[in-house]
């Protein structure tokens, strides 16, 4: 076992397996946690929305009941004698209606001049003509106001009014007054279990009432006003209804459901503290930790046996590579490391170098003409196709030469193929020297050659052609051969000749070469005189 743990391959394999399996199970654990958290979050959103809807429905039902009650009383008053409207009897009647309805704190009877002619406490000198619910009532409309500060009490109230029709005209208004405590009691009637916060806000976002926040606590009120524009408050005063995650004014993460209540002109916000909702997730995390610990222990055992087997396999593979090297006549390597993986890498690197060298040789044989050391036919045509593509893209000229070495067959027949090969080699040297390194030379076969001249017009090509002929003439003067070296040359220019394909361009140059060749006059079978005419 000590030998195994000293071995680098074994240690790497062993640790890699442990890390891999731990990461996989950790990922599975995190996925479970994420899925559970999303499910719980979705359920919490549904729950908080249910709370909000329940409270909203409760408030609307209360308002509806009071509205129905006041409408019934207004119809009852229509049949009564007007003389008793400001009497003690009416006062008792209104007081009885209020005492029988726990939501009402007062019931006002207002005349067509806005005066309170009677109420639970009797007549009042307060004039309410500027109130919308009075003016609407005298126009024959029933009205539900939002929460506002009452004149008589100086407290937050809301009013539900109904016109009292006398002889077909609304002469009085019966208005039921609901206090803030009654609205708050609706909120408090809902059972809360998970730290829910429910509150009403006015048009400016100020809290009117809440089940959680102490509105008499100056510090808490100051904190709220400093951070009041939470996502929930901001959206609800913009008359938006939604369920969302955000931070409350204390900076706690909550799930909130908010709705604007048109009847009260207030916003209803219900918020669940996220920390209460995530308690089940905390337990799940504990279980995941235990599971990961167990997996780590089992993984360690599993990784040990797997890594030991891998170590033995690699040793066998190393020996096989060594034998393969010996059979391939490759010299042995002087190993200086104990890391078997390095041995394997070095062995494969050597084999790769050998393969690369062979591939380079194969590539050379596939593209280079072995006699002249120029491009062969296939490589030359492929290069011409690339240069045509460049010419099209860059809009530059491109010319070619089709060169035929004259008299090669005569030289071969009379002086032998060795002299013929020398003729071909010499001709290549003249051509290379004349065209320069920026241009390419390819042997198409036998005594035929292709010269590719990128960025070279036909005028430029003619000058190069003259240079080739000049080099040949100079060679003939300096070397007394049994034959004169000469060549027939045909030119073609890509753009000028109609932008043909590579094969078509070569064919054009070939035809011009033959026209040039026909104009030559041979002095004898192996003496060829060059006469320049490529047209």
KEDREN-408454 format. One record per residue (C-alpha): chain; x negated, y, z; residue in one letter. Coordinates in steps of 0.001 Angstrom, whole numbers, plus 500000, padded with zeros to 6 digits. Layout:
  chain      xx      yy      zz  res
      A       X       Y       Z    A
...
***
This chain:
  chain      xx      yy      zz  res
      A  500000  500000  500000    X
      A  497105  502385  500777    X
      A  495741  501810  497271    X
      A  499101  502678  495791    X
      A  499410  505969  497669    X
      A  495871  506955  496676    X
      A  496773  506535  493040    X
      A  497864  509776  491379    X
      A  500190  508165  488879    X
      A  502019  506291  491599    X
      A  502327  509448  493755    X
      A  503621  511548  490857    X
      A  506149  508911  489863    X
      A  507170  508323  493457    X
      A  507697  512028  494227    X
      A  509372  512687  490886    X
      A  511963  509983  491523    X
      A  512674  511278  495011    X
      A  513047  514859  493791    X
      A  515190  513834  490825    X
      A  517665  511766  492845    X
      A  517850  514325  495658    X
      A  518498  517061  493117    X
      A  521206  514965  491438    X
      A  523000  514230  494686    X
      A  522551  517816  495835    X
      A  524101  518911  492562    X
      A  526985  516498  493086    X
      A  527404  517812  496638    X
      A  527387  521399  495455    X
      A  529882  520515  492729    X
      A  532191  518968  495307    X
      A  531760  522036  497508    X
      A  532449  524372  494597    X
      A  535529  522406  493495    X
      A  536864  522270  497062    X
      A  536207  525977  497566    X
      A  537995  526823  494312    X
      A  540939  524612  495229    X
      A  541143  526101  498720    X
      A  540849  529596  497296    X
      A  543669  528890  494846    X
      A  545837  527484  497637    X
      A  545045  530501  499817    X
      A  546018  532853  497016    X
      A  549315  531021  496622    X
      A  549877  531153  500383    X
      A  549114  534858  500758    X
      A  551401  535589  497819    X
      A  554172  533560  499479    X
      A  553752  535589  502667    X
      A  553944  538814  500706    X
      A  557040  537686  498811    X
      A  558697  536510  502025    X
      A  558148  539888  503712    X
      A  559224  541742  500584    X
      A  562426  539709  500359    X
      A  563102  540190  504113    X
      A  562764  543965  503771    X
      A  564978  544064  500679    X
      A  567599  541888  502346    X
      A  567618  544156  505395    X
      A  568011  547215  503213    X
      A  570753  545454  501232    X
      A  572656  544508  504406    X
      A  572458  548034  505792    X
      A  573493  549467  502455    X
      A  576502  547151  502383    X
      A  577383  548069  505977    X
      A  577233  551825  505267    X
      A  579274  551422  502098    X
      A  581953  549572  504067    X
      A  582002  552330  506692    X
      A  582207  555047  504044    X
      A  585268  553349  502518    X
      A  586787  553083  505999    X
      A  586200  556817  506604    X
      A  587937  557727  503353    X
      A  591252  556484  504801    X
      A  590876  558397  508081    X
      A  592215  561845  508914    X
      A  589634  564586  508391    X
      A  590491  566132  511722    X
      A  588794  563336  513641    X
      A  585486  563555  511667    X
      A  583973  565843  514329    X
      A  585841  564328  517240    X
      A  584692  562224  520172    X
      A  586491  559265  518626    X
      A  584303  559472  515519    X
      A  581198  559762  517720    X
      A  582124  556530  519520    X
      A  582922  554816  516221    X
      A  579528  555722  514762    X
      A  577801  554698  518003    X
      A  579554  551314  517950    X
      A  578409  550661  514361    X
      A  574790  551496  515356    X
      A  574905  549288  518456    X
      A  576239  546375  516378    X
      A  573395  546722  513835    X
      A  569964  546411  515459    X
      A  568218  547842  512407    X
      A  570023  551227  512551    X
      A  568885  553895  515011    X
      A  571577  556412  514004    X
      A  574498  556983  511636    X
      A  575034  560558  510388    X
      A  578196  562085  508907    X
      A  577206  565131  506828    X
      A  579625  567617  505211    X
      A  579340  569249  501812    X
      A  577293  572117  503302    X
      A  574623  569772  504729    X
      A  575758  570086  508342    X
      A  575725  567012  510591    X
      A  579376  567017  511727    X
      A  578957  563846  513776    X
      A  576538  561045  514686    X
      A  575839  558471  517374    X
      A  574861  561397  519626    X
      A  577573  563709  518385    X
      A  577499  566814  516121    X
      A  574162  568577  515442    X
      A  573137  572021  514290    X
      A  570543  570472  511967    X
      A  571155  571237  508292    X
      A  570088  568481  505903    X
      A  571081  570017  502574    X
      A  567506  569887  501248    X
      A  567353  566151  501753    X
      A  567663  564147  498527    X
      A  569950  561569  500074    X
      A  572446  564351  501039    X
      A  572375  566087  497660    X
      A  572679  562750  495815    X
      A  575533  561696  498084    X
      A  577461  564902  497347    X
      A  576974  564067  493661    X
      A  578612  560697  494284    X
      A  575404  558640  494308    X
      A  574248  556134  496912    X
      A  570572  556612  497851    X
      A  567804  554687  499613    X
      A  564908  556961  500592    X
      A  561333  556036  501260    X
      A  559756  556431  504681    X
      A  559348  560058  505793    X
      A  559138  562182  508957    X
      A  562626  562956  510266    X
      A  563687  566506  511204    X
      A  565595  565603  514326    X
      A  563177  563042  515749    X
      A  559806  563874  514235    X
      A  559191  560150  513694    X
      A  558820  557997  510573    X
      A  562264  556973  509322    X
      A  564078  555938  506156    X
      A  567661  556722  505190    X
      A  570392  554900  503267    X
      A  573307  557157  502217    X
      A  576748  556611  500711    X
      A  579224  559304  499515    X
      A  582612  559622  501301    X
      A  585224  560306  498603    X
      A  588097  562591  499599    X
      A  590826  563112  497022    X
      A  588560  561871  494252    X
      A  585608  564104  495208    X
      A  582503  563370  497354    X
      A  583071  565771  500280    X
      A  580981  564010  502920    X
      A  577900  561787  503085    X
      A  577466  558872  505493    X
      A  573755  558245  506123    X
      A  572234  555350  508074    X
      A  568842  556044  509670    X
      A  566303  553227  510038    X
      A  563250  553726  512248    X
      A  559700  552570  511589    X
      A  559890  550146  514519    X
      A  562730  548355  512790    X
      A  560665  548002  509617    X
      A  557716  546820  511689    X
      A  559876  544221  513432    X
      A  560511  542620  510045    X
      A  556772  542214  509582    X
      A  556274  540893  513103    X
      A  559056  538356  512644    X
      A  556785  536377  510320    X
      A  554625  533776  512108    X
      A  550889  534256  511508    X
      A  548279  531542  512099    X
      A  545058  532368  510231    X
      A  544185  535974  511029    X
      A  546496  537508  508430    X
      A  546684  541296  508262    X
      A  549897  542867  506974    X
      A  550439  546581  506632    X
      A  552385  549242  504808    X
      A  550721  552253  503176    X
      A  552169  555481  501828    X
      A  551538  557144  498475    X
      A  548160  558464  499661    X
      A  546993  555091  500948    X
      A  547391  555946  504658    X
      A  548559  553100  506891    X
      A  552151  553562  508092    X
      A  552321  550380  510146    X
      A  550341  547180  510638    X
      A  550445  543960  512605    X
      A  546670  543994  513141    X
      A  545177  547483  513194    X
      A  545585  549701  516251    X
      A  546761  553025  514874    X
      A  546211  554639  518298    X
      A  542526  553692  518239    X
      A  540768  556803  516891    X
      A  537590  554916  515958    X
      A  539503  552320  513962    X
      A  541621  554965  512243    X
      A  538468  556935  511372    X
      A  536838  553776  509975    X
      A  539905  553118  507856    X
      A  540007  556637  506417    X
      A  536300  556411  505614    X
      A  536712  553185  503619    X
      A  540448  553212  502872    X
      A  540237  552902  499088    X
      A  539800  549144  498964    X
      A  540863  547285  495840    X
      A  544171  546376  497466    X
      A  545040  549912  498589    X
      A  543878  551486  495335    X
      A  545928  549118  493173    X
      A  549086  549167  495276    X
      A  549351  552982  495266    X
      A  548976  552732  491471    X
      A  552138  550553  491556    X
      A  550254  547349  490658    X
      A  551306  543923  491942    X
      A  548604  541250  492133    X
      A  546619  538696  494184    X
      A  542839  539190  494338    X
      A  539626  538756  496368    X
      A  537999  541925  497691    X
      A  536522  543537  500824    X
      A  538796  545274  503334    X
      A  537908  548587  504969    X
      A  535889  546741  507653    X
      A  533741  545111  504975    X
      A  535203  541616  505520    X
      A  535932  539441  502498    X
      A  539675  538854  502177    X
      A  542251  537466  499774    X
      A  544959  540072  499388    X
      A  548390  540175  497822    X
      A  549919  543601  497290    X
      A  553187  545021  495940    X
      A  554808  548434  495757    X
      A  558309  548554  497317    X
      A  560277  551112  495325    X
      A  563176  551220  497817    X
      A  560896  552385  500638    X
      A  558297  554199  498514    X
      A  555568  552255  500328    X
      A  552970  549651  499440    X
      A  553022  546238  501114    X
      A  549613  544558  501544    X
      A  549027  541078  502967    X
      A  545382  540031  503554    X
      A  543858  536701  504657    X
      A  540375  536750  506169    X
      A  538168  534442  504076    X
      A  536278  533075  507105    X
      A  539477  531481  508460    X
      A  540217  529871  505127    X
      A  536727  528406  504725    X
      A  536760  526461  508007    X
      A  537618  523192  506169    X
      A  534735  523919  503778    X
      A  532337  524260  506712    X
      A  533254  520744  507803    X
      A  532775  519523  504241    X
      A  529277  521043  504185    X
      A  528405  519071  507314    X
      A  529500  515838  505648    X
      A  527489  516720  502527    X
      A  524352  517281  504637    X
      A  524747  513858  506224    X
      A  525300  512282  502812    X
      A  522163  513951  501383    X
      A  520093  512739  504365    X
      A  521239  509158  503796    X
      A  520537  509481  500068    X
      A  517016  510790  500808    X
      A  516229  507731  502923    X
      A  517591  505298  500343    X
      A  515872  507221  497533    X
      A  512497  506972  499257    X
      A  512812  503182  499454    X
      A  514066  502915  495894    X
      A  511378  505272  494517    X
      A  508608  503266  496193    X
      A  509503  500008  494430    X
      A  510189  501678  491090    X
      A  506917  503652  491193    X
      A  504904  500544  492120    X
      A  506289  498729  489129    X
      A  505585  501729  486859    X
      A  502013  501861  488143    X
      A  501396  498230  487190    X
      A  502978  498799  483776    X
      A  500697  501763  483057    X
      A  497618  499722  484021    X
      A  498593  497070  481505    X
      A  499197  499742  478884    X
      A  495740  501246  479465    X
      A  494084  497870  478908    X
      A  496101  497387  475739    X
      A  494986  500791  474424    X
      A  491335  499879  475128    X
      A  491650  496645  473163    X
      A  493338  498505  470335    X
      A  490432  500932  470214    X
      A  487893  498071  470101    X
      A  489757  496334  467271    X
      A  489774  499621  465338    X
      A  485947  499852  465579    X
      A  486210  502945  467718    X
      A  483306  503464  470113    X
      A  484022  503162  473814    X
      A  484641  506228  475929    X
      A  482500  506999  478955    X
      A  485298  507448  481591    X
      A  484574  509857  484436    X
      A  487976  510069  486150    X
      A  490004  507691  488270    X
      A  493325  509044  486982    X
      A  494726  506305  484749    X
      A  497085  508770  483130    X
      A  494119  510828  481962    X
      A  492591  507669  480491    X
      A  495811  507032  478613    X
      A  495964  510626  477394    X
      A  492330  510604  476248    X
      A  492858  507333  474416    X
      A  495891  508615  472595    X
      A  494138  511914  471830    X
      A  491313  510028  470152    X
      A  493719  507968  468134    X
      A  495596  511119  467237    X
      A  492371  512771  466050    X
      A  491629  509742  463910    X
      A  495109  509764  462400    X
      A  494849  513500  461796    X
      A  491536  513045  459995    X
      A  493009  510322  457805    X
      A  496053  512486  457084    X
      A  493773  515335  456002    X
      A  491950  512976  453664    X
      A  495230  511684  452258    X
      A  496432  515268  451815    X
      A  493216  516143  450020    X
      A  493554  513185  447669    X
      A  497200  514144  447078    X
      A  496451  517773  446168    X
      A  492842  517994  444894    X
      A  491428  516736  441583    X
      A  488394  514692  442634    X
      A  486308  515389  439486    X
      A  486631  519180  439402    X
      A  487532  519876  443057    X
      A  490469  521984  441837    X
      A  494199  521622  442560    X
      A  495810  518687  440779    X
      A  498893  518968  438569    X
      A  501463  518436  441362    X
      A  499831  520925  443755    X
      A  499307  523481  440969    X
      A  502950  523468  439860    X
      A  504105  523648  443504    X
      A  501844  526679  444075    X
      A  503208  528325  440909    X
      A  506772  527863  442174    X
      A  505835  529605  445443    X
      A  504164  532473  443577    X
      A  507265  532872  441385    X
      A  509384  533135  444530    X
      A  507004  535779  445970    X
      A  507113  537693  442700    X
      A  510906  537742  442815    X
      A  510987  538946  446437    X
      A  508167  541511  446222    X
      A  508904  542496  442607    X
      A  505242  542110  441669    X
      A  503832  540855  438306    X
      A  502719  537262  437857    X
      A  500758  535825  434918    X
      A  499352  532396  434051    X
      A  496804  530922  431625    X
      A  497082  527555  429927    X
      A  493506  526522  429038    X
      A  492505  523620  426829    X
      A  488799  522656  426632    X
      A  488057  522166  422939    X
      A  486311  519093  421630    X
      A  486481  516935  424763    X
      A  487543  513885  422759    X
      A  484644  514412  420326    X
      A  482150  514686  423190    X
      A  483547  511537  424819    X
      A  483455  509600  421553    X
      A  479912  510593  420466    X
      A  478086  511392  423712    X
      A  480010  509331  426262    X
      A  482436  510053  429062    X
      A  479663  511181  431420    X
      A  478894  514096  429109    X
      A  482638  514685  428753    X
      A  482933  514941  432546    X
      A  480019  517367  432575    X
      A  481831  519453  429971    X
      A  484977  519574  432157    X
      A  482952  520453  435291    X
      A  481040  523194  433465    X
      A  484251  524660  432092    X
      A  485735  524769  435615    X
      A  482687  526635  436864    X
      A  483079  529281  434126    X
      A  486772  529659  434856    X
      A  486316  529901  438655    X
      A  483578  532489  438256    X
      A  485794  534558  435954    X
      A  489124  534477  437821    X
      A  487811  535190  441337    X
      A  488875  533748  444698    X
      A  492250  535510  444806    X
      A  493528  533458  441846    X
      A  494079  529698  441639    X
      A  492877  526996  439220    X
      A  494612  523627  438729    X
      A  493773  520707  436447    X
      A  496948  519568  434719    X
      A  495257  516507  433253    X
      A  492439  515598  430850    X
      A  491105  518830  429319    X
      A  494108  521039  430287    X
      A  493966  523605  433083    X
      A  496384  526094  434630    X
      A  495242  529450  436049    X
      A  497710  531244  438370    X
      A  497243  535037  438543    X
      A  499434  536632  441293    X
      A  500030  540398  441060    X
      A  498470  540364  437609    X
      A  500162  541719  434454    X
      A  499542  540324  430983    X
      A  497041  543171  430307    X
      A  495141  542092  433436    X
      A  495297  538464  432260    X
      A  493789  539402  428860    X
      A  490785  540973  430579    X
      A  490242  537807  432620    X
      A  490554  535756  429445    X
      A  487871  537869  427782    X
      A  485672  537367  430822    X
      A  486079  533561  430562    X
      A  485113  533632  426882    X
      A  482136  535840  427705    X
      A  480952  533389  430378    X
      A  481264  530490  427917    X
      A  479296  532352  425243    X
      A  476552  533141  427749    X
      A  476388  529484  428819    X
      A  476078  528323  425174    X
      A  473204  530747  424603    X
      A  471315  529747  427760    X
      A  471823  525971  427464    X
      A  470910  524119  424312    X
      A  473497  521347  424327    X
      A  474366  518963  421567    X
      A  477716  520648  421544    X
      A  479106  524104  422064    X
      A  481497  524677  424972    X
      A  484695  526437  423912    X
      A  488297  526761  425072    X
      A  491738  527658  423732    X
      A  493753  529909  426035    X
      A  497460  530800  426078    X
      A  498898  533566  428282    X
      A  502358  534032  429768    X
      A  503759  536733  432080    X
      A  506708  535886  434375    X
      A  508746  539102  434146    X
      A  507914  539863  430501    X
      A  508842  536330  429396    X
      A  512339  536431  430947    X
      A  511694  535160  434497    X
      A  511667  531434  433543    X
      A  511105  528473  435869    X
      A  507597  527197  436612    X
      A  507809  524412  434000    X
      A  509248  526782  431388    X
      A  506549  529387  432058    X
      A  503844  526725  431595    X
      A  505502  525592  428383    X
      A  505417  529182  427003    X
      A  501704  529466  427792    X
      A  501112  525984  426306    X
      A  502705  526959  422976    X
      A  500614  530117  422810    X
      A  497509  528066  423567    X
      A  498264  525783  420605    X
      A  498774  528788  418343    X
      A  495369  530004  419505    X
      A  493898  526558  418932    X
      A  495202  526373  415360    X
      A  493285  529554  414514    X
      A  489945  528065  415603    X
      A  487662  526776  412879    X
      A  485423  523930  413934    X
      A  481979  524059  412335    X
      A  481479  520320  413025    X
      A  483029  517623  415171    X
      A  481399  518713  418385    X
      A  480801  522373  417688    X
      A  483880  524444  418488    X
      A  484006  528167  417799    X
      A  486413  530202  419929    X
      A  488636  532609  418185    X
      A  490751  534718  420536    X
      A  494405  534984  419617    X
      A  497082  534345  422233    X
      A  500010  535676  420237    X
***
